Amino acid sequence: MQIHETLVAAAFLLAGCATPPADSDLGDVEPVASTRQAAATLPSPVDVRVINPDSNPVKTASVGTTQVAGNVGASQDGPWNVGILSMPTVSSAQSGPWNVGILSMPTVSAAQSGPWSMTLEGAADVNVLGTPTVNVASLPAVQISSMPPVNVTVDPGEIHVSGESERIPFGHTINYQLVFNDINPAVGDFVVPAGKRLVVEHVTALAEVPTGQIAWVILRTVVEDDSPDGIDIASWTIPMTRVGARDAATDVWSASQPVRIYNAGGRLLQVQFQRLQGTAASLNGFGSFQVSTSGYLIDEP
């Protein structure tokens, strides 16, 4: 009897019934052959469509390969560790000229940290295509921490040319009184000592002449040349300037002139006084001249 009930329950399950009916609903139990005939007449399976709202979706499990459409949200779970098994070699070569456009020049602040050392490994050729303009906004102050002492052991006045004898200082002054009709008096003043050479370096002159007359001084020396007598006269004019008046009838003239005049030993240094009429009524009248020469004497070579 238990076997019969089991077969009936299985038949109901195949028919789509969830629970077999109770024994009271079965009525009289047909023989086993009748039960097999009833099972053979059961309806065939049909498709079942289940509709659930979006708020209560049906949970499914994916088996095999599943295609996913739309946006998929992903978030990192724990740290990522990316390992590169090998670093490939990348070769890059420029093809054609590069054009780099800088839209704006940024401001870069740089400060030196410690001394800079530059070493030039090899001699390189540097070509400057154009001369740039360099503007120095400000020059730094230069300070000398200590100035070494400088000692001059030789008086500059004692310095002389190598091979030249000792210099003997020379100075001479002459005074001349103009008589009423003296126009161009010549005065032989100084004879250079034998064996010496005179070098005149400066001439100073002072003259007083009647108002309107002009005064000047000429220095003359005898020099050697190719003339028959072997000598010649060299002259140097010393210009004078009117500096004022001693009184209503006398003008004062002066001169101070650096020169370089040489004269050999035994020769004459001559001073010549001259005056011109100028705006005066005549060349007559009294006057005076004073001429001073300075330099040095050396031994003749």
C-alpha positions as CSV (number, residue, x, y, z in Angstrom):
1,M,0.0,0.0,0.0
2,Q,2.9,2.3,0.7
3,I,4.3,1.6,-2.7
4,H,1.0,2.7,-4.2
5,E,0.9,6.0,-2.4
6,T,4.4,6.7,-3.6
7,L,3.6,6.2,-7.2
8,V,0.5,8.4,-6.8
9,A,2.6,11.2,-5.3
10,A,5.1,11.0,-8.1
11,A,2.3,11.2,-10.7
12,F,1.0,14.3,-9.1
13,L,4.5,15.9,-9.2
14,L,4.8,15.2,-12.8
15,A,1.4,16.8,-13.4
16,G,2.6,20.0,-11.8
17,C,0.9,19.6,-8.4
18,A,3.0,20.7,-5.5
19,T,1.3,18.5,-2.9
20,P,-0.5,15.2,-3.6
21,P,-4.1,14.9,-2.3
22,A,-4.9,13.2,0.9
23,D,-6.1,9.6,1.1
24,S,-9.7,10.7,1.5
25,D,-9.6,12.5,-1.8
26,L,-8.2,9.5,-3.7
27,G,-11.3,7.3,-3.3
28,D,-10.9,3.8,-4.3
29,V,-7.4,2.9,-5.4
30,E,-7.2,1.5,-8.9
31,P,-4.9,-1.3,-9.7
32,V,-1.3,-0.5,-10.7
33,A,-2.1,-0.9,-14.4
34,S,-4.9,1.8,-14.2
35,T,-2.4,4.2,-12.5
36,R,0.1,3.8,-15.3
37,Q,-2.6,4.6,-17.8
38,A,-3.5,7.8,-16.0
39,A,0.1,8.9,-16.0
40,A,0.4,8.5,-19.7
41,T,-2.4,11.0,-20.3
42,L,-0.7,13.9,-18.3
43,P,-0.3,17.3,-20.2
44,S,3.1,18.3,-21.7
45,P,5.3,20.9,-19.9
46,V,4.7,24.6,-20.7
47,D,6.9,27.8,-20.4
48,V,6.6,29.8,-17.2
49,R,7.2,33.6,-17.3
50,V,7.9,35.3,-13.9
51,I,7.6,39.1,-13.8
52,N,9.1,41.0,-10.9
53,P,9.2,44.8,-10.4
54,D,12.5,46.7,-10.5
55,S,12.3,47.2,-6.8
56,N,12.4,43.4,-6.2
57,P,14.6,41.9,-8.9
58,V,15.0,38.2,-9.3
59,K,18.4,37.0,-8.1
60,T,20.3,35.0,-10.7
61,A,23.6,33.2,-10.8
62,S,25.7,33.5,-14.0
63,V,27.0,30.2,-15.4
64,G,29.6,30.2,-18.1
65,T,30.3,33.3,-20.3
66,T,28.0,36.3,-19.6
67,Q,27.7,39.4,-21.7
68,V,27.3,42.6,-19.8
69,A,25.9,45.8,-21.4
70,G,25.7,49.4,-20.1
71,N,27.9,51.1,-17.5
72,V,29.6,48.9,-14.9
73,G,30.8,50.5,-11.6
74,A,34.1,49.2,-10.2
75,S,36.1,50.3,-7.1
76,Q,39.5,49.3,-5.8
77,D,39.6,46.8,-3.0
78,G,43.0,47.1,-1.4
79,P,46.3,48.4,-2.8
80,W,47.2,47.7,-6.4
81,N,50.6,46.3,-7.2
82,V,51.7,46.6,-10.8
83,G,54.9,44.7,-11.8
84,I,56.7,45.3,-15.1
85,L,58.5,42.1,-16.0
86,S,60.9,43.8,-18.4
87,M,61.6,47.4,-19.6
88,P,61.5,47.7,-23.3
89,T,64.1,49.8,-25.3
90,V,62.5,52.8,-26.9
91,S,64.4,54.6,-29.8
92,S,63.3,58.1,-30.7
93,A,64.5,60.2,-33.6
94,Q,63.5,63.7,-34.7
95,S,61.8,63.9,-38.1
96,G,61.9,67.4,-39.4
97,P,62.3,70.7,-37.5
98,W,60.6,71.1,-34.1
99,N,58.6,74.2,-33.5
100,V,58.1,75.0,-29.8
101,G,55.8,77.9,-29.0
102,I,55.9,79.4,-25.5
103,L,52.7,81.1,-24.7
104,S,54.1,82.9,-21.7
105,M,57.4,83.1,-20.0
106,P,57.2,82.0,-16.4
107,T,59.2,83.7,-13.7
108,V,61.9,81.5,-12.3
109,S,63.7,82.3,-9.0
110,A,67.1,80.8,-8.5
111,A,69.5,81.2,-5.6
112,Q,73.1,79.9,-5.5
113,S,73.8,77.4,-2.8
114,G,77.5,77.3,-2.1
115,P,80.3,78.2,-4.5
116,W,80.1,77.3,-8.2
117,S,82.9,75.4,-9.8
118,M,83.2,75.2,-13.6
119,T,85.7,73.0,-15.3
120,L,86.3,73.0,-19.1
121,E,87.3,69.5,-20.1
122,G,88.5,70.4,-23.6
123,A,89.3,73.4,-25.7
124,A,86.1,74.3,-27.5
125,D,85.6,76.9,-30.3
126,V,83.2,79.6,-29.4
127,N,81.7,81.7,-32.2
128,V,79.8,84.9,-31.5
129,L,77.4,85.5,-34.4
130,G,76.5,89.0,-33.3
131,T,77.7,91.5,-30.7
132,P,75.1,91.5,-27.9
133,T,74.2,94.6,-25.9
134,V,75.0,94.2,-22.3
135,N,73.5,96.5,-19.8
136,V,74.8,96.5,-16.2
137,A,72.0,97.8,-13.9
138,S,74.3,98.5,-11.0
139,L,78.0,97.9,-10.2
140,P,78.8,96.1,-6.9
141,A,80.8,97.9,-4.4
142,V,84.4,96.8,-4.3
143,Q,86.2,96.8,-1.0
144,I,89.9,96.2,-0.5
145,S,90.4,94.6,2.9
146,S,94.0,95.6,3.2
147,M,96.4,97.8,1.2
148,P,100.0,96.7,1.2
149,P,102.5,99.4,2.0
150,V,104.4,100.9,-0.9
151,N,107.9,102.2,-0.3
152,V,109.8,104.3,-2.8
153,T,113.5,103.9,-2.1
154,V,114.7,106.2,-4.8
155,D,113.8,109.9,-5.1
156,P,112.1,110.4,-8.5
157,G,114.3,113.5,-9.0
158,E,117.4,111.2,-8.9
159,I,116.2,108.8,-11.6
160,H,118.1,109.1,-14.8
161,V,118.5,107.2,-18.0
162,S,120.7,104.1,-17.9
163,G,124.2,105.0,-19.2
164,E,123.6,108.7,-18.5
165,S,125.9,110.5,-16.1
166,E,124.6,112.2,-12.9
167,R,122.5,115.2,-13.5
168,I,123.6,118.5,-12.1
169,P,120.7,121.0,-11.6
170,F,121.0,124.2,-13.6
171,G,119.3,127.6,-13.2
172,H,120.2,131.0,-14.4
173,T,118.6,134.5,-14.4
174,I,119.5,137.6,-16.4
175,N,118.2,141.1,-16.1
176,Y,118.4,143.7,-18.8
177,Q,117.4,147.4,-18.7
178,L,116.1,148.9,-22.0
179,V,117.5,152.3,-22.8
180,F,115.5,154.9,-24.6
181,N,116.2,153.7,-28.1
182,D,116.9,150.0,-27.6
183,I,114.8,148.0,-30.0
184,N,116.2,144.5,-30.4
185,P,119.1,144.1,-28.0
186,A,120.9,140.8,-28.0
187,V,122.6,139.6,-24.8
188,G,125.1,136.7,-24.7
189,D,124.3,135.2,-21.3
190,F,125.8,131.8,-20.6
191,V,128.6,129.6,-21.9
192,V,128.1,125.8,-21.3
193,P,131.1,124.4,-19.4
194,A,133.5,122.2,-21.5
195,G,132.7,118.5,-21.3
196,K,129.2,119.1,-20.2
197,R,125.8,119.2,-22.0
198,L,123.1,121.7,-21.1
199,V,119.5,120.7,-21.2
200,V,117.0,123.6,-20.7
201,E,113.6,122.4,-19.5
202,H,111.8,125.6,-18.5
203,V,111.9,129.4,-19.4
204,T,110.2,132.2,-17.4
205,A,110.2,135.8,-18.6
206,L,108.9,139.2,-17.2
207,A,109.0,142.5,-19.2
208,E,108.0,146.1,-18.6
209,V,107.6,148.4,-21.7
210,P,105.9,151.7,-22.4
211,T,102.1,151.4,-22.7
212,G,101.0,150.0,-26.1
213,Q,104.3,148.3,-26.9
214,I,104.6,144.5,-27.3
215,A,107.4,142.4,-25.7
216,W,108.7,138.9,-26.4
217,V,111.9,136.7,-25.8
218,I,114.0,134.6,-28.1
219,L,116.5,131.9,-27.0
220,R,119.4,131.1,-29.3
221,T,121.9,128.2,-29.2
222,V,124.8,127.2,-31.5
223,V,124.4,123.7,-32.9
224,E,126.6,121.6,-35.2
225,D,125.6,121.0,-38.8
226,D,127.0,120.4,-42.3
227,S,127.8,124.0,-43.0
228,P,131.4,125.0,-43.9
229,D,132.1,126.3,-40.4
230,G,130.3,123.3,-38.8
231,I,127.9,125.4,-36.7
232,D,124.5,127.0,-37.0
233,I,122.2,129.0,-34.8
234,A,118.9,127.6,-33.5
235,S,116.2,129.9,-32.2
236,W,113.1,129.4,-29.9
237,T,110.5,132.1,-29.5
238,I,108.9,132.4,-26.1
239,P,105.5,134.2,-26.5
240,M,104.5,136.6,-23.8
241,T,101.2,137.8,-22.6
242,R,100.2,141.3,-21.3
243,V,99.1,140.8,-17.7
244,G,98.4,144.4,-16.7
245,A,99.9,147.8,-16.1
246,R,102.5,149.0,-13.5
247,D,101.3,152.6,-14.0
248,A,99.6,154.7,-16.6
249,A,102.8,154.7,-18.7
250,T,104.0,151.1,-18.3
251,D,102.5,147.7,-19.4
252,V,103.6,144.4,-17.8
253,W,104.2,141.2,-19.9
254,S,105.0,137.7,-18.7
255,A,105.7,134.1,-20.0
256,S,106.2,130.7,-18.5
257,Q,107.0,128.0,-21.0
258,P,108.2,124.3,-20.8
259,V,110.9,123.7,-23.4
260,R,113.5,121.1,-24.4
261,I,116.7,122.8,-25.5
262,Y,120.1,121.2,-25.8
263,N,123.5,122.9,-26.0
264,A,127.0,121.4,-26.1
265,G,129.9,122.3,-23.9
266,G,131.8,125.5,-24.8
267,R,128.8,126.8,-26.7
268,L,126.9,130.0,-25.9
269,L,123.2,130.2,-24.7
270,Q,122.0,133.6,-25.8
271,V,118.9,135.5,-24.8
272,Q,117.4,138.1,-27.2
273,F,114.9,140.7,-26.1
274,Q,112.5,142.3,-28.6
275,R,109.7,144.8,-28.5
276,L,107.3,146.0,-31.2
277,Q,105.6,149.4,-31.4
278,G,102.0,148.0,-31.2
279,T,99.6,150.8,-30.4
280,A,102.3,153.0,-28.9
281,A,103.4,156.3,-30.5
282,S,107.0,154.9,-31.1
283,L,109.5,152.2,-30.1
284,N,111.3,154.6,-27.8
285,G,111.1,154.6,-24.1
286,F,112.7,152.9,-21.2
287,G,111.9,149.3,-20.1
288,S,113.3,146.1,-18.5
289,F,113.5,142.4,-19.1
290,Q,114.1,139.4,-16.8
291,V,114.5,135.9,-18.1
292,S,115.2,132.7,-16.0
293,T,116.1,129.3,-17.5
294,S,116.2,126.0,-15.6
295,G,117.3,122.4,-16.4
296,Y,120.4,120.3,-15.8
297,L,124.0,119.6,-16.9
298,I,125.3,116.1,-17.7
299,D,128.6,114.8,-18.9
300,E,129.0,114.6,-22.7
301,P,129.2,111.0,-24.0
